[in-house]
Amino acid sequence: MTVVVAPPHLTEQARRDWDLLQSPTQRAPAFDPEQAGLLPEPARSWLLHAIAPGTPLRRAVVLSMRGMIRIGEWRRFHANQALLPLEGYVWAAGSRLGPAPVHGFDRYRAGAGEMRWRLLDAVPVMSGSGPDITRSAAGRLACEFVLAPAAALDPRVRWKALDDRQAVATLPIGGEDHEVTLDIAPDGRLERVSMDRWGNPDGQAFREHRFGVECVEEGMFDGFTIPVRVVGGWWPGTDQRVAGEFIRYALDDALFR
């Protein structure tokens, strides 16, 4: 299987992470719907909708996307991401501040999170690392397991049903359990994903805030049906939702590995 070349503007460590996270799944078994039999409803309904019978259960995925991100104001961006649920991600993106290009990345792997963004590839715009950034990045990784649905069958993921439309997946990442709530339509479509995530969207000290994404549209890639149009941000379902929204994107491609 061809290696997806790392995007430019990554540090040496981020490049190593990119290559590790897109490693092909070894001996990926074909999906048998009976494998979802032990999951609670509606998690079972979602998984049967998300994975076509016979699909190789590849866990890694490389994504390409474009959309709008709010950095002070709304700006267009394009990005590529290597994602391996429970293990890590590298999200490399480009945007503009006025006429000047901005490039950077967010990453998490091996218990360490980091963000690094530069104007004209030289002037630091936004950088961060340390315990708070790492804990927030681990929460993002937990939420994004739905982009590689085979991860739902990982024995490390614990499931419980809240009712006939909601299920909670508990994912161990970075020495902490992250509880991710999935809202599922009666036909198995994923409608939204939410969790209490570490962050400081209000500019105050880091603490847990409700975070969520709305899955506006879905598409199929390599036998997996995943969200392809997403709106995400802090404080979903509250009167602060509009202020907390910071990303809107559409997937152009997803390559499962």
C-alpha positions as CSV (number, residue, x, y, z in Angstrom):
1,M,0.0,0.0,0.0
2,T,1.5,3.4,-1.0
3,V,2.6,5.7,1.7
4,V,0.8,9.0,1.8
5,V,3.6,11.6,1.8
6,A,3.6,13.9,4.9
7,P,2.4,17.5,4.1
8,P,5.0,20.2,4.1
9,H,5.6,22.6,7.0
10,L,5.8,19.8,9.6
11,T,8.6,19.5,12.1
12,E,10.7,16.3,12.2
13,Q,8.7,14.9,15.1
14,A,5.4,15.6,13.4
15,R,6.7,13.9,10.3
16,R,7.6,10.8,12.3
17,D,4.2,10.8,13.9
18,W,2.5,11.2,10.5
19,D,4.3,8.1,9.1
20,L,3.6,6.0,12.2
21,L,-0.1,6.9,12.4
22,Q,-0.8,6.0,8.7
23,S,0.9,2.6,9.0
24,P,-1.4,0.0,7.2
25,T,-3.5,-2.2,9.5
26,Q,-1.9,-5.6,9.5
27,R,-4.2,-8.6,8.6
28,A,-7.3,-6.5,8.7
29,P,-10.3,-8.9,9.0
30,A,-13.4,-8.5,6.9
31,F,-16.4,-7.0,8.8
32,D,-19.1,-9.5,9.8
33,P,-22.2,-7.8,11.1
34,E,-22.3,-10.3,13.9
35,Q,-19.3,-8.6,15.3
36,A,-21.5,-5.7,16.3
37,G,-23.9,-8.0,18.2
38,L,-22.5,-7.3,21.6
39,L,-22.7,-3.5,21.3
40,P,-25.6,-1.8,23.0
41,E,-28.3,-0.1,20.9
42,P,-28.0,2.4,19.3
43,A,-24.2,1.8,18.9
44,R,-24.9,-1.4,17.1
45,S,-27.3,0.5,14.7
46,W,-24.6,3.1,13.9
47,L,-21.9,0.5,13.3
48,L,-24.0,-1.5,11.0
49,H,-24.8,1.7,9.1
50,A,-21.1,2.8,9.1
51,I,-19.4,-0.4,7.9
52,A,-20.5,-2.4,4.9
53,P,-20.4,-6.2,5.3
54,G,-17.1,-7.6,4.1
55,T,-15.2,-4.3,4.5
56,P,-11.6,-4.8,5.8
57,L,-11.5,-3.4,9.3
58,R,-8.7,-0.9,8.6
59,R,-8.2,1.4,11.6
60,A,-5.9,4.1,10.2
61,V,-7.2,6.8,7.9
62,V,-5.7,9.7,6.0
63,L,-8.2,12.6,5.4
64,S,-8.2,15.7,3.2
65,M,-10.6,18.5,3.9
66,R,-11.4,22.1,3.4
67,G,-13.6,24.7,5.0
68,M,-13.8,27.6,7.4
69,I,-12.0,28.1,10.7
70,R,-12.4,30.9,13.1
71,I,-9.1,32.5,14.2
72,G,-10.3,35.8,15.4
73,E,-12.5,35.9,12.3
74,W,-13.7,33.2,9.9
75,R,-11.0,32.2,7.4
76,R,-10.8,29.5,4.7
77,F,-8.5,26.6,5.2
78,H,-7.4,23.3,3.6
79,A,-5.9,20.5,5.6
80,N,-4.7,16.9,5.6
81,Q,-4.8,14.6,8.6
82,A,-3.4,11.2,9.6
83,L,-5.5,9.6,12.2
84,L,-5.2,6.4,14.2
85,P,-7.9,6.3,16.9
86,L,-6.7,5.9,20.5
87,E,-3.1,6.4,19.4
88,G,-2.9,9.9,17.8
89,Y,-3.3,12.3,14.9
90,V,-1.4,14.9,12.9
91,W,-3.6,17.7,11.4
92,A,-1.7,19.9,9.0
93,A,-3.4,22.9,7.5
94,G,-3.0,26.1,5.6
95,S,-4.9,29.4,5.7
96,R,-4.2,33.1,5.2
97,L,-4.0,36.2,7.4
98,G,-4.8,38.9,4.9
99,P,-2.5,38.3,1.9
100,A,0.0,36.3,3.9
101,P,0.0,32.5,4.1
102,V,-0.2,30.7,7.5
103,H,0.8,27.1,7.8
104,G,0.9,24.8,10.8
105,F,-0.2,21.7,12.6
106,D,-1.9,20.2,15.6
107,R,-0.8,16.8,16.8
108,Y,-1.1,14.2,19.5
109,R,0.8,11.0,20.0
110,A,2.5,9.0,22.8
111,G,1.0,11.2,25.5
112,A,2.1,14.5,24.1
113,G,0.1,17.2,22.3
114,E,1.3,20.2,20.4
115,M,0.2,23.0,18.1
116,R,2.5,25.2,16.0
117,W,1.5,27.8,13.4
118,R,3.7,30.3,11.5
119,L,3.1,33.3,9.3
120,L,5.1,33.2,6.0
121,D,6.6,29.9,7.5
122,A,8.8,32.1,9.7
123,V,6.8,34.3,12.2
124,P,5.2,32.4,15.1
125,V,1.5,33.0,15.2
126,M,0.3,30.4,17.7
127,S,2.2,27.7,19.5
128,G,1.5,25.5,22.5
129,S,2.4,22.3,24.3
130,G,2.4,21.0,27.9
131,P,-0.2,19.3,30.0
132,D,-3.2,21.5,29.1
133,I,-2.6,21.3,25.4
134,T,-2.0,17.6,25.6
135,R,-5.2,17.0,27.6
136,S,-7.3,19.0,25.1
137,A,-5.7,17.2,22.1
138,A,-6.5,13.8,23.7
139,G,-10.1,14.9,23.9
140,R,-10.1,15.8,20.2
141,L,-8.6,12.4,19.4
142,A,-11.4,10.7,21.5
143,C,-14.1,12.5,19.5
144,E,-12.6,11.7,16.1
145,F,-12.7,7.9,16.5
146,V,-16.0,8.0,14.5
147,L,-14.0,8.9,11.4
148,A,-12.4,5.4,11.5
149,P,-15.4,3.3,12.6
150,A,-13.5,0.1,13.0
151,A,-12.1,1.6,16.2
152,A,-15.6,1.0,17.7
153,L,-14.7,-2.7,17.9
154,D,-11.4,-2.2,19.7
155,P,-11.7,-4.1,23.1
156,R,-10.3,-1.0,24.9
157,V,-13.5,0.9,24.0
158,R,-16.3,0.4,26.5
159,W,-19.9,1.1,25.5
160,K,-23.2,1.9,27.3
161,A,-26.6,3.0,26.0
162,L,-28.3,6.1,27.4
163,D,-31.5,5.5,25.6
164,D,-32.6,4.3,22.2
165,R,-30.9,7.2,20.4
166,Q,-27.7,7.8,22.4
167,A,-24.7,5.7,23.3
168,V,-21.6,6.6,25.2
169,A,-18.1,5.3,24.2
170,T,-15.4,5.4,26.8
171,L,-12.0,5.6,25.3
172,P,-8.7,5.4,27.3
173,I,-6.3,8.0,26.0
174,G,-3.4,9.6,27.8
175,G,-4.0,7.8,31.0
176,E,-7.6,9.2,31.2
177,D,-11.0,7.9,30.3
178,H,-12.9,10.1,27.8
179,E,-16.6,9.7,27.5
180,V,-17.9,10.5,24.1
181,T,-21.7,10.6,23.4
182,L,-23.0,9.6,20.0
183,D,-26.5,10.7,18.9
184,I,-27.8,8.2,16.4
185,A,-30.8,8.6,14.0
186,P,-33.3,5.7,13.8
187,D,-31.7,4.6,10.5
188,G,-28.2,4.4,12.1
189,R,-26.9,7.7,10.8
190,L,-24.5,9.6,13.1
191,E,-26.1,13.0,13.9
192,R,-23.8,14.5,16.5
193,V,-20.8,13.7,18.7
194,S,-20.2,15.5,22.0
195,M,-18.1,15.3,25.2
196,D,-16.7,17.3,28.1
197,R,-13.3,18.4,26.7
198,W,-10.5,20.2,28.4
199,G,-9.9,23.7,27.0
200,N,-10.1,27.4,27.5
201,P,-12.4,28.7,24.8
202,D,-13.5,31.5,27.1
203,G,-10.0,32.7,27.6
204,Q,-10.0,31.8,31.3
205,A,-8.1,28.9,33.0
206,F,-8.3,25.5,31.3
207,R,-11.2,23.4,32.5
208,E,-13.8,21.1,31.1
209,H,-16.3,22.6,28.6
210,R,-18.9,20.8,26.5
211,F,-17.7,20.3,23.0
212,G,-19.5,18.8,20.0
213,V,-19.8,18.4,16.3
214,E,-22.9,18.3,14.2
215,C,-22.7,15.7,11.3
216,V,-24.5,17.5,8.5
217,E,-23.8,15.1,5.7
218,E,-22.2,11.7,5.3
219,G,-20.4,9.8,2.5
220,M,-18.8,6.4,1.9
221,F,-15.1,5.7,1.4
222,D,-13.6,2.2,1.1
223,G,-16.8,0.7,2.6
224,F,-17.0,3.1,5.6
225,T,-19.7,5.7,5.9
226,I,-18.5,8.7,7.8
227,P,-19.4,12.4,8.3
228,V,-18.2,14.4,5.3
229,R,-19.7,17.8,6.3
230,V,-19.3,18.9,9.9
231,V,-19.9,21.9,12.1
232,G,-18.0,21.9,15.4
233,G,-17.4,24.0,18.5
234,W,-17.8,24.6,22.2
235,W,-21.0,24.7,24.2
236,P,-23.4,22.9,21.8
237,G,-27.0,23.0,22.8
238,T,-26.7,26.2,24.8
239,D,-27.1,29.9,24.1
240,Q,-23.3,30.1,23.8
241,R,-23.3,27.8,20.8
242,V,-22.8,30.5,18.2
243,A,-20.0,32.1,20.1
244,G,-18.3,28.7,20.6
245,E,-18.5,27.5,17.0
246,F,-15.1,27.6,15.4
247,I,-14.9,25.1,12.5
248,R,-16.9,24.0,9.5
249,Y,-15.4,21.6,7.0
250,A,-16.1,19.2,4.2
251,L,-14.1,16.0,3.5
252,D,-12.7,15.7,0.0
253,D,-11.3,12.2,0.5
254,A,-10.6,9.5,3.1
255,L,-8.1,6.8,2.5
256,F,-8.3,3.9,5.0
257,R,-5.1,2.0,5.7
